[in-house]
């Protein structure tokens, strides 16, 4: 696949996306930027939510991980569905009742300013790292396909990519994100489905042959109950998925922007449950594609594996050119959509939670929000460049590992606040929120030696939250 074709494809997609952003973002004010003015249709928001957590990491890394993990990721996805039910019936009613712009305002109402700022800062760190990991992976693929052939440096790649997401979210915010996310969901699903169809056709497989080929592969194993010490063990993955969904969706300003843009809790709940169930089927398609990619690569002498296999097969020239074009469209759709959403949520949280700018008049708030938006874009670009120097792991594992440490304190604070009505000594909450992840790091580094070969997986998030809850129990104020 030629560099020129890739560039034309990317530019055509961006032109269409900017058209959507311009239409959606016209006449937007601060309310539209922060919360979509609470006017989103639930089914549009649900379509956006399907693609929202499926960044370039999902698009590239999930198909690539089947060689090492099989379909084990579906165990985590089943946990996601249960987590979405918890969000729908516990968190969404709470956030609508409080009528918050940022979900971390709950922590101020429940504990105090120190807890509020702690939750906001942990989200900020979580999101800037997580978004950068996701965006980094896509920049890596674009570097291989476009920038390296043109002799251009990775830093320029990052600068252009971040500038694009900055430009289309600068005015419209959440309102723009919902419509562009809906569009990227359609693009991603279309790319995966047609990718499966064209690869199966090249391999001479009809529908029954396709099913048998995937089913008969050693990479299609879904359930892992045989070894509790392994990270793939079902209950580790399932519970990790449940609490990851609650933390990374329900307690994440980025993800909650979409359901909270609906007019009432009922519509928001329908959006959340519908998107959660459909996500399982979409991830299943990604994993099926992964099996076919490895089978196709083995048959055609393609040596790439992991995060690079989808790009290598799609642009190999063996398949019809449309496969490569679909891959590029799906990749840039997932990347720029996730990047724009993250940038909007970072701007919202920093402006509302950390700077406290909601007290300003409309003109002052607009000026502050725009300045923060510029700063967040610059910071994201810098973090991506640094991550490029340090990365040595699968991107999707990096995302969830980071989340286990940074979302744990947020999950613990919200869980304690909802389950216990006692007041705590607010000024010491930041200490608890910092110490708990450090203890988890010590546990994870030494678990193999201390616990007879036991390896922590994403359940470290739950342990992190439990340690925070224990710490908050120690800070309960005595009744007089």
MIGU-924362 format. One record per residue (C-alpha): residue number from 1; x, z, y. Coordinates in pm, whole numbers, plus 50000, padded with zeros to 5 digits. Layout:
+-----+-------+-------+-------+
!   i !    c1 !    c3 !    c2 !
+-----+-------+-------+-------+
! NUM !     X !     Z !     Y !
...
+-----+-------+-------+-------+
//
This chain:
+-----+-------+-------+-------+
!   i !    c1 !    c3 !    c2 !
+-----+-------+-------+-------+
!   1 ! 50000 ! 50000 ! 50000 !
!   2 ! 50158 ! 49891 ! 50326 !
!   3 ! 50225 ! 50122 ! 50618 !
!   4 ! 50025 ! 49891 ! 50847 !
!   5 ! 49713 ! 49921 ! 50630 !
!   6 ! 49746 ! 50301 ! 50629 !
!   7 ! 49780 ! 50312 ! 51007 !
!   8 ! 49478 ! 50084 ! 51057 !
!   9 ! 49272 ! 50298 ! 50816 !
!  10 ! 49366 ! 50621 ! 50994 !
!  11 ! 49293 ! 50473 ! 51337 !
!  12 ! 48954 ! 50338 ! 51223 !
!  13 ! 48855 ! 50677 ! 51086 !
!  14 ! 48970 ! 50856 ! 51400 !
!  15 ! 48778 ! 50614 ! 51621 !
!  16 ! 48460 ! 50688 ! 51428 !
!  17 ! 48526 ! 51064 ! 51431 !
!  18 ! 48591 ! 51070 ! 51806 !
!  19 ! 48264 ! 50882 ! 51857 !
!  20 ! 48079 ! 51155 ! 51665 !
!  21 ! 48265 ! 51425 ! 51858 !
!  22 ! 48185 ! 51264 ! 52192 !
!  23 ! 47814 ! 51238 ! 52112 !
!  24 ! 47794 ! 51591 ! 51969 !
!  25 ! 48006 ! 51746 ! 52243 !
!  26 ! 47841 ! 51586 ! 52545 !
!  27 ! 47685 ! 51839 ! 52784 !
!  28 ! 47828 ! 52129 ! 52582 !
!  29 ! 47871 ! 52469 ! 52746 !
!  30 ! 48046 ! 52787 ! 52627 !
!  31 ! 47748 ! 52881 ! 52409 !
!  32 ! 47768 ! 52545 ! 52230 !
!  33 ! 48145 ! 52582 ! 52191 !
!  34 ! 48131 ! 52934 ! 52042 !
!  35 ! 47807 ! 52927 ! 51837 !
!  36 ! 47649 ! 52580 ! 51854 !
!  37 ! 47377 ! 52739 ! 52073 !
!  38 ! 47208 ! 52857 ! 51749 !
!  39 ! 47033 ! 52521 ! 51716 !
!  40 ! 47190 ! 52366 ! 51403 !
!  41 ! 46961 ! 52241 ! 51125 !
!  42 ! 47032 ! 52438 ! 50806 !
!  43 ! 47078 ! 52127 ! 50588 !
!  44 ! 47327 ! 51975 ! 50833 !
!  45 ! 47517 ! 52303 ! 50844 !
!  46 ! 47504 ! 52317 ! 50460 !
!  47 ! 47656 ! 51970 ! 50435 !
!  48 ! 47926 ! 52084 ! 50677 !
!  49 ! 47982 ! 52402 ! 50472 !
!  50 ! 48046 ! 52205 ! 50153 !
!  51 ! 48344 ! 52035 ! 50309 !
!  52 ! 48448 ! 52326 ! 50532 !
!  53 ! 48662 ! 52514 ! 50277 !
!  54 ! 48780 ! 52187 ! 50123 !
!  55 ! 49074 ! 52103 ! 50340 !
!  56 ! 49361 ! 51871 ! 50260 !
!  57 ! 49475 ! 52144 ! 50018 !
!  58 ! 49163 ! 52093 ! 49805 !
!  59 ! 49182 ! 51717 ! 49832 !
!  60 ! 49545 ! 51696 ! 49722 !
!  61 ! 49633 ! 52022 ! 49548 !
!  62 ! 49328 ! 52082 ! 49327 !
!  63 ! 49364 ! 51755 ! 49131 !
!  64 ! 49737 ! 51819 ! 49106 !
!  65 ! 49701 ! 52171 ! 48964 !
!  66 ! 49520 ! 52073 ! 48642 !
!  67 ! 49850 ! 52015 ! 48462 !
!  68 ! 49947 ! 52382 ! 48503 !
!  69 ! 49608 ! 52554 ! 48530 !
!  70 ! 49357 ! 52323 ! 48360 !
!  71 ! 49004 ! 52371 ! 48491 !
!  72 ! 49072 ! 52743 ! 48538 !
!  73 ! 49002 ! 52711 ! 48910 !
!  74 ! 48632 ! 52679 ! 48820 !
!  75 ! 48641 ! 53045 ! 48712 !
!  76 ! 48723 ! 53132 ! 49071 !
!  77 ! 48452 ! 52896 ! 49198 !
!  78 ! 48188 ! 53080 ! 48992 !
!  79 ! 48300 ! 53394 ! 49172 !
!  80 ! 48260 ! 53208 ! 49502 !
!  81 ! 47889 ! 53154 ! 49427 !
!  82 ! 47828 ! 53526 ! 49371 !
!  83 ! 48028 ! 53599 ! 49685 !
!  84 ! 47806 ! 53361 ! 49882 !
!  85 ! 47500 ! 53554 ! 49763 !
!  86 ! 47656 ! 53876 ! 49895 !
!  87 ! 47724 ! 53705 ! 50229 !
!  88 ! 47368 ! 53569 ! 50242 !
!  89 ! 47189 ! 53897 ! 50180 !
!  90 ! 47430 ! 54152 ! 50332 !
!  91 ! 47644 ! 54002 ! 50609 !
!  92 ! 47423 ! 53728 ! 50758 !
!  93 ! 47131 ! 53963 ! 50839 !
!  94 ! 47379 ! 54207 ! 50994 !
!  95 ! 47543 ! 53948 ! 51219 !
!  96 ! 47208 ! 53812 ! 51339 !
!  97 ! 47080 ! 54163 ! 51407 !
!  98 ! 47384 ! 54241 ! 51623 !
!  99 ! 47367 ! 53895 ! 51787 !
! 100 ! 47747 ! 53867 ! 51793 !
! 101 ! 47958 ! 53574 ! 51916 !
! 102 ! 48253 ! 53691 ! 51707 !
! 103 ! 48180 ! 53867 ! 51377 !
! 104 ! 48457 ! 54121 ! 51447 !
! 105 ! 48246 ! 54270 ! 51726 !
! 106 ! 48077 ! 54461 ! 51441 !
! 107 ! 48395 ! 54665 ! 51396 !
! 108 ! 48382 ! 54779 ! 51758 !
! 109 ! 48020 ! 54885 ! 51720 !
! 110 ! 48094 ! 55070 ! 51396 !
! 111 ! 48440 ! 55226 ! 51450 !
! 112 ! 48581 ! 55160 ! 51794 !
! 113 ! 48815 ! 54940 ! 51995 !
! 114 ! 49128 ! 54993 ! 51782 !
! 115 ! 48946 ! 54884 ! 51465 !
! 116 ! 48793 ! 54587 ! 51647 !
! 117 ! 49130 ! 54468 ! 51772 !
! 118 ! 49285 ! 54527 ! 51428 !
! 119 ! 49024 ! 54309 ! 51257 !
! 120 ! 49064 ! 54037 ! 51520 !
! 121 ! 49444 ! 54036 ! 51493 !
! 122 ! 49436 ! 54023 ! 51112 !
! 123 ! 49196 ! 53729 ! 51130 !
! 124 ! 49422 ! 53563 ! 51384 !
! 125 ! 49728 ! 53601 ! 51160 !
! 126 ! 49530 ! 53495 ! 50851 !
! 127 ! 49384 ! 53186 ! 51011 !
! 128 ! 49696 ! 53061 ! 51186 !
! 129 ! 49895 ! 53092 ! 50861 !
! 130 ! 49620 ! 52958 ! 50634 !
! 131 ! 49532 ! 52667 ! 50862 !
! 132 ! 49898 ! 52579 ! 50900 !
! 133 ! 49951 ! 52574 ! 50523 !
! 134 ! 49654 ! 52340 ! 50484 !
! 135 ! 49758 ! 52115 ! 50767 !
! 136 ! 50120 ! 52117 ! 50650 !
! 137 ! 50027 ! 51963 ! 50316 !
! 138 ! 49847 ! 51674 ! 50482 !
! 139 ! 50133 ! 51619 ! 50726 !
! 140 ! 50363 ! 51609 ! 50423 !
! 141 ! 50163 ! 51327 ! 50264 !
! 142 ! 50138 ! 51136 ! 50594 !
! 143 ! 50513 ! 51177 ! 50636 !
! 144 ! 50571 ! 51017 ! 50296 !
! 145 ! 50326 ! 50731 ! 50353 !
! 146 ! 50365 ! 50655 ! 50725 !
! 147 ! 50632 ! 50840 ! 50920 !
! 148 ! 50924 ! 50813 ! 50673 !
! 149 ! 50885 ! 50433 ! 50635 !
! 150 ! 50891 ! 50407 ! 51015 !
! 151 ! 51190 ! 50640 ! 51043 !
! 152 ! 50998 ! 50899 ! 51247 !
! 153 ! 51064 ! 51276 ! 51223 !
! 154 ! 50828 ! 51535 ! 51074 !
! 155 ! 50798 ! 51714 ! 51409 !
! 156 ! 50645 ! 51403 ! 51569 !
! 157 ! 50402 ! 51378 ! 51277 !
! 158 ! 50289 ! 51736 ! 51339 !
! 159 ! 50265 ! 51687 ! 51716 !
! 160 ! 50040 ! 51382 ! 51682 !
! 161 ! 49820 ! 51544 ! 51415 !
! 162 ! 49764 ! 51865 ! 51612 !
! 163 ! 49703 ! 51667 ! 51931 !
! 164 ! 49425 ! 51475 ! 51754 !
! 165 ! 49236 ! 51787 ! 51643 !
! 166 ! 49291 ! 51944 ! 51985 !
! 167 ! 49142 ! 51642 ! 52161 !
! 168 ! 48819 ! 51616 ! 51964 !
! 169 ! 48740 ! 51991 ! 51966 !
! 170 ! 48843 ! 52061 ! 52327 !
! 171 ! 48494 ! 52025 ! 52471 !
! 172 ! 48238 ! 52051 ! 52193 !
! 173 ! 48373 ! 52337 ! 51980 !
! 174 ! 48142 ! 52452 ! 51698 !
! 175 ! 47879 ! 52192 ! 51782 !
! 176 ! 48136 ! 51916 ! 51731 !
! 177 ! 48286 ! 52082 ! 51422 !
! 178 ! 47951 ! 52089 ! 51238 !
! 179 ! 47888 ! 51717 ! 51281 !
! 180 ! 48246 ! 51611 ! 51206 !
! 181 ! 48250 ! 51844 ! 50903 !
! 182 ! 47934 ! 51680 ! 50771 !
! 183 ! 48097 ! 51341 ! 50810 !
! 184 ! 48416 ! 51451 ! 50638 !
! 185 ! 48218 ! 51601 ! 50347 !
! 186 ! 48063 ! 51262 ! 50283 !
! 187 ! 48404 ! 51092 ! 50310 !
! 188 ! 48573 ! 51333 ! 50070 !
! 189 ! 48304 ! 51314 ! 49803 !
! 190 ! 48289 ! 50936 ! 49831 !
! 191 ! 48668 ! 50912 ! 49796 !
! 192 ! 48673 ! 51132 ! 49483 !
! 193 ! 48377 ! 50966 ! 49310 !
! 194 ! 48499 ! 50612 ! 49375 !
! 195 ! 48853 ! 50717 ! 49281 !
! 196 ! 48722 ! 50829 ! 48941 !
! 197 ! 48526 ! 50506 ! 48900 !
! 198 ! 48819 ! 50276 ! 48979 !
! 199 ! 49070 ! 50467 ! 48765 !
! 200 ! 48827 ! 50475 ! 48471 !
! 201 ! 48767 ! 50101 ! 48510 !
! 202 ! 49142 ! 50032 ! 48511 !
! 203 ! 49181 ! 50240 ! 48195 !
! 204 ! 48895 ! 50051 ! 48026 !
! 205 ! 48665 ! 50353 ! 48004 !
! 206 ! 48287 ! 50337 ! 48020 !
! 207 ! 48090 ! 50653 ! 48107 !
! 208 ! 48098 ! 50800 ! 47755 !
! 209 ! 48466 ! 50710 ! 47723 !
! 210 ! 48535 ! 50877 ! 48056 !
! 211 ! 48361 ! 51196 ! 47948 !
! 212 ! 48542 ! 51201 ! 47612 !
! 213 ! 48878 ! 51131 ! 47776 !
! 214 ! 48841 ! 51428 ! 48012 !
! 215 ! 48680 ! 51656 ! 47754 !
! 216 ! 48948 ! 51581 ! 47496 !
! 217 ! 49236 ! 51653 ! 47733 !
! 218 ! 49427 ! 51979 ! 47697 !
! 219 ! 49404 ! 52002 ! 48078 !
! 220 ! 49024 ! 52045 ! 48077 !
! 221 ! 49010 ! 52403 ! 47952 !
! 222 ! 48783 ! 52610 ! 48176 !
! 223 ! 48762 ! 52967 ! 48041 !
! 224 ! 49063 ! 53192 ! 47978 !
! 225 ! 48977 ! 53517 ! 47800 !
! 226 ! 49273 ! 53549 ! 47565 !
! 227 ! 49538 ! 53735 ! 47769 !
! 228 ! 49445 ! 53995 ! 48029 !
! 229 ! 49803 ! 54004 ! 48157 !
! 230 ! 49802 ! 53641 ! 48268 !
! 231 ! 49693 ! 53537 ! 48615 !
! 232 ! 49444 ! 53285 ! 48466 !
! 233 ! 49243 ! 53555 ! 48285 !
! 234 ! 48871 ! 53497 ! 48353 !
! 235 ! 48779 ! 53829 ! 48512 !
! 236 ! 49081 ! 53817 ! 48743 !
! 237 ! 48981 ! 53473 ! 48863 !
! 238 ! 48608 ! 53547 ! 48882 !
! 239 ! 48642 ! 53875 ! 49071 !
! 240 ! 48918 ! 53724 ! 49283 !
! 241 ! 48681 ! 53438 ! 49370 !
! 242 ! 48396 ! 53677 ! 49452 !
! 243 ! 48597 ! 53891 ! 49692 !
! 244 ! 48788 ! 53593 ! 49828 !
! 245 ! 48456 ! 53429 ! 49919 !
! 246 ! 48334 ! 53745 ! 50093 !
! 247 ! 48664 ! 53784 ! 50279 !
! 248 ! 48760 ! 53423 ! 50350 !
! 249 ! 48406 ! 53304 ! 50426 !
! 250 ! 48183 ! 53597 ! 50513 !
! 251 ! 48448 ! 53779 ! 50716 !
! 252 ! 48614 ! 53469 ! 50857 !
! 253 ! 48516 ! 53359 ! 51207 !
! 254 ! 48605 ! 52999 ! 51120 !
! 255 ! 48376 ! 52973 ! 50818 !
! 256 ! 48089 ! 53176 ! 50963 !
! 257 ! 48067 ! 52953 ! 51269 !
! 258 ! 47849 ! 52710 ! 51071 !
! 259 ! 47585 ! 52936 ! 50912 !
! 260 ! 47561 ! 53147 ! 51229 !
! 261 ! 47484 ! 52834 ! 51430 !
! 262 ! 47144 ! 52813 ! 51254 !
! 263 ! 46840 ! 52938 ! 51444 !
! 264 ! 46762 ! 53242 ! 51223 !
! 265 ! 46886 ! 53438 ! 50916 !
! 266 ! 46650 ! 53255 ! 50680 !
! 267 ! 46792 ! 52912 ! 50764 !
! 268 ! 47144 ! 53052 ! 50759 !
! 269 ! 47085 ! 53195 ! 50410 !
! 270 ! 46952 ! 52862 ! 50279 !
! 271 ! 47259 ! 52691 ! 50420 !
! 272 ! 47497 ! 52937 ! 50256 !
! 273 ! 47343 ! 52938 ! 49906 !
! 274 ! 47294 ! 52561 ! 49892 !
! 275 ! 47649 ! 52485 ! 49999 !
! 276 ! 47794 ! 52748 ! 49760 !
! 277 ! 47626 ! 52598 ! 49452 !
! 278 ! 47711 ! 52240 ! 49548 !
! 279 ! 48076 ! 52330 ! 49605 !
! 280 ! 48114 ! 52412 ! 49234 !
! 281 ! 48007 ! 52060 ! 49139 !
! 282 ! 48235 ! 51903 ! 49400 !
! 283 ! 48537 ! 52103 ! 49278 !
! 284 ! 48450 ! 51998 ! 48921 !
! 285 ! 48476 ! 51635 ! 49034 !
! 286 ! 48818 ! 51703 ! 49187 !
! 287 ! 48940 ! 51855 ! 48860 !
! 288 ! 48805 ! 51560 ! 48656 !
! 289 ! 48991 ! 51329 ! 48891 !
! 290 ! 49305 ! 51535 ! 48831 !
! 291 ! 49291 ! 51476 ! 48454 !
! 292 ! 49248 ! 51101 ! 48508 !
! 293 ! 49535 ! 51093 ! 48757 !
! 294 ! 49775 ! 51246 ! 48506 !
! 295 ! 49655 ! 51019 ! 48227 !
! 296 ! 49688 ! 50713 ! 48450 !
! 297 ! 50032 ! 50822 ! 48574 !
! 298 ! 50159 ! 50874 ! 48219 !
! 299 ! 50035 ! 50529 ! 48115 !
! 300 ! 50194 ! 50355 ! 48415 !
! 301 ! 50530 ! 50530 ! 48448 !
! 302 ! 50446 ! 50729 ! 48762 !
! 303 ! 50657 ! 51045 ! 48764 !
! 304 ! 50501 ! 51238 ! 49056 !
! 305 ! 50317 ! 51560 ! 48970 !
! 306 ! 50141 ! 51846 ! 49148 !
! 307 ! 50044 ! 51796 ! 49511 !
! 308 ! 50195 ! 51447 ! 49522 !
! 309 ! 50027 ! 51284 ! 49222 !
! 310 ! 49703 ! 51176 ! 49396 !
! 311 ! 49894 ! 51002 ! 49675 !
! 312 ! 50136 ! 50841 ! 49429 !
! 313 ! 49860 ! 50695 ! 49210 !
! 314 ! 49630 ! 50591 ! 49495 !
! 315 ! 49904 ! 50404 ! 49682 !
! 316 ! 50094 ! 50271 ! 49378 !
! 317 ! 49952 ! 49918 ! 49411 !
! 318 ! 49838 ! 49921 ! 49049 !
! 319 ! 49480 ! 50006 ! 49141 !
! 320 ! 49270 ! 49800 ! 49385 !
! 321 ! 49366 ! 49849 ! 49750 !
! 322 ! 49033 ! 50018 ! 49823 !
! 323 ! 49148 ! 50322 ! 49621 !
! 324 ! 49440 ! 50375 ! 49855 !
! 325 ! 49215 ! 50330 ! 50157 !
! 326 ! 48964 ! 50582 ! 50018 !
! 327 ! 49247 ! 50828 ! 49955 !
! 328 ! 49370 ! 50798 ! 50313 !
! 329 ! 49016 ! 50837 ! 50452 !
! 330 ! 48949 ! 51143 ! 50235 !
! 331 ! 49284 ! 51295 ! 50325 !
! 332 ! 49258 ! 51256 ! 50701 !
! 333 ! 48891 ! 51356 ! 50694 !
! 334 ! 48969 ! 51681 ! 50516 !
! 335 ! 49281 ! 51750 ! 50720 !
! 336 ! 49157 ! 51688 ! 51070 !
! 337 ! 48820 ! 51848 ! 51001 !
! 338 ! 48981 ! 52169 ! 50870 !
! 339 ! 49237 ! 52169 ! 51150 !
! 340 ! 48972 ! 52124 ! 51418 !
! 341 ! 48753 ! 52397 ! 51270 !
! 342 ! 49046 ! 52640 ! 51251 !
! 343 ! 49152 ! 52561 ! 51607 !
! 344 ! 48799 ! 52625 ! 51735 !
! 345 ! 48769 ! 52959 ! 51554 !
! 346 ! 49113 ! 53072 ! 51672 !
! 347 ! 49014 ! 52988 ! 52028 !
! 348 ! 48685 ! 53173 ! 51990 !
! 349 ! 48836 ! 53487 ! 51836 !
! 350 ! 49131 ! 53508 ! 52074 !
! 351 ! 48913 ! 53448 ! 52379 !
! 352 ! 48631 ! 53683 ! 52279 !
! 353 ! 48802 ! 53951 ! 52069 !
! 354 ! 49158 ! 53982 ! 52196 !
! 355 ! 49122 ! 53883 ! 52562 !
! 356 ! 48767 ! 54014 ! 52606 !
! 357 ! 48681 ! 53716 ! 52825 !
! 358 ! 48304 ! 53729 ! 52760 !
! 359 ! 48277 ! 53962 ! 53061 !
! 360 ! 48375 ! 53677 ! 53293 !
! 361 ! 48132 ! 53439 ! 53460 !
! 362 ! 48071 ! 53094 ! 53307 !
! 363 ! 48341 ! 52922 ! 53515 !
! 364 ! 48602 ! 53191 ! 53443 !
! 365 ! 48517 ! 53194 ! 53072 !
! 366 ! 48548 ! 52814 ! 53053 !
! 367 ! 48890 ! 52822 ! 53222 !
! 368 ! 49018 ! 53095 ! 52988 !
! 369 ! 48877 ! 52927 ! 52679 !
! 370 ! 49046 ! 52596 ! 52762 !
! 371 ! 49382 ! 52763 ! 52829 !
! 372 ! 49359 ! 52949 ! 52497 !
! 373 ! 49269 ! 52625 ! 52317 !
! 374 ! 49592 ! 52467 ! 52444 !
! 375 ! 49794 ! 52771 ! 52339 !
! 376 ! 49645 ! 52778 ! 51989 !
! 377 ! 49727 ! 52410 ! 51938 !
! 378 ! 50090 ! 52464 ! 52037 !
! 379 ! 50120 ! 52771 ! 51813 !
! 380 ! 49970 ! 52588 ! 51514 !
! 381 ! 50218 ! 52303 ! 51553 !
! 382 ! 50512 ! 52547 ! 51564 !
! 383 ! 50394 ! 52735 ! 51253 !
! 384 ! 50354 ! 52409 ! 51057 !
! 385 ! 50709 ! 52305 ! 51144 !
! 386 ! 50844 ! 52646 ! 51036 !
! 387 ! 50643 ! 52633 ! 50712 !
! 388 ! 50799 ! 52295 ! 50637 !
! 389 ! 51138 ! 52464 ! 50635 !
! 390 ! 51029 ! 52746 ! 50405 !
! 391 ! 50773 ! 52597 ! 50164 !
! 392 ! 50852 ! 52605 ! 49794 !
! 393 ! 50515 ! 52663 ! 49626 !
! 394 ! 50185 ! 52491 ! 49554 !
! 395 ! 49988 ! 52479 ! 49876 !
! 396 ! 49663 ! 52611 ! 49731 !
! 397 ! 49842 ! 52910 ! 49579 !
! 398 ! 50011 ! 52972 ! 49913 !
! 399 ! 49674 ! 52976 ! 50092 !
! 400 ! 49515 ! 53230 ! 49858 !
! 401 ! 49827 ! 53445 ! 49834 !
! 402 ! 49839 ! 53473 ! 50213 !
! 403 ! 49467 ! 53551 ! 50216 !
! 404 ! 49508 ! 53833 ! 49966 !
! 405 ! 49734 ! 54017 ! 50207 !
! 406 ! 49578 ! 53936 ! 50543 !
! 407 ! 49207 ! 53942 ! 50459 !
! 408 ! 49232 ! 54261 ! 50249 !
! 409 ! 49227 ! 54497 ! 50550 !
! 410 ! 48930 ! 54311 ! 50702 !
! 411 ! 48738 ! 54330 ! 50373 !
! 412 ! 48819 ! 54700 ! 50340 !
! 413 ! 48704 ! 54784 ! 50694 !
! 414 ! 48375 ! 54597 ! 50660 !
! 415 ! 48306 ! 54741 ! 50313 !
! 416 ! 48369 ! 55096 ! 50431 !
! 417 ! 48162 ! 55042 ! 50745 !
! 418 ! 47862 ! 54915 ! 50547 !
! 419 ! 47883 ! 55171 ! 50266 !
! 420 ! 47965 ! 55485 ! 50464 !
! 421 ! 47807 ! 55590 ! 50793 !
! 422 ! 48067 ! 55854 ! 50883 !
! 423 ! 48292 ! 55809 ! 51187 !
! 424 ! 48668 ! 55775 ! 51151 !
! 425 ! 48963 ! 55845 ! 51381 !
! 426 ! 48973 ! 55497 ! 51524 !
! 427 ! 49325 ! 55511 ! 51672 !
! 428 ! 49483 ! 55545 ! 51323 !
! 429 ! 49298 ! 55250 ! 51166 !
! 430 ! 49575 ! 54998 ! 51256 !
! 431 ! 49825 ! 55210 ! 51059 !
! 432 ! 49606 ! 55198 ! 50747 !
! 433 ! 49556 ! 54822 ! 50788 !
! 434 ! 49932 ! 54761 ! 50796 !
! 435 ! 50036 ! 55005 ! 50523 !
! 436 ! 49787 ! 54877 ! 50262 !
! 437 ! 49924 ! 54517 ! 50243 !
! 438 ! 50280 ! 54654 ! 50229 !
! 439 ! 50188 ! 54871 ! 49929 !
! 440 ! 50025 ! 54567 ! 49766 !
! 441 ! 50344 ! 54368 ! 49815 !
! 442 ! 50544 ! 54642 ! 49641 !
! 443 ! 50293 ! 54644 ! 49353 !
! 444 ! 50298 ! 54266 ! 49313 !
! 445 ! 50678 ! 54244 ! 49317 !
! 446 ! 50713 ! 54513 ! 49050 !
! 447 ! 50399 ! 54472 ! 48837 !
! 448 ! 50577 ! 54285 ! 48557 !
! 449 ! 50824 ! 54572 ! 48515 !
! 450 ! 50592 ! 54863 ! 48587 !
! 451 ! 50283 ! 54753 ! 48393 !
! 452 ! 50421 ! 54594 ! 48076 !
! 453 ! 50423 ! 54232 ! 48186 !
! 454 ! 50096 ! 54243 ! 48384 !
! 455 ! 50085 ! 53981 ! 48660 !
! 456 ! 49860 ! 54020 ! 48961 !
! 457 ! 49659 ! 53720 ! 49068 !
! 458 ! 49410 ! 53698 ! 49354 !
! 459 ! 49270 ! 54039 ! 49255 !
! 460 ! 49544 ! 54180 ! 49477 !
! 461 ! 49293 ! 54115 ! 49758 !
! 462 ! 49055 ! 54369 ! 49602 !
! 463 ! 49333 ! 54625 ! 49557 !
! 464 ! 49433 ! 54570 ! 49919 !
! 465 ! 49076 ! 54637 ! 50033 !
! 466 ! 49047 ! 54948 ! 49810 !
! 467 ! 49366 ! 55091 ! 49960 !
! 468 ! 49222 ! 55038 ! 50308 !
! 469 ! 48897 ! 55211 ! 50206 !
! 470 ! 49097 ! 55508 ! 50069 !
! 471 ! 49292 ! 55521 ! 50394 !
! 472 ! 48973 ! 55516 ! 50601 !
! 473 ! 48830 ! 55796 ! 50387 !
! 474 ! 49133 ! 56002 ! 50486 !
! 475 ! 49051 ! 55932 ! 50853 !
! 476 ! 48688 ! 56050 ! 50840 !
! 477 ! 48615 ! 56287 ! 51125 !
! 478 ! 48510 ! 56636 ! 51023 !
! 479 ! 48155 ! 56732 ! 51101 !
! 480 ! 48131 ! 57014 ! 51352 !
+-----+-------+-------+-------+
//
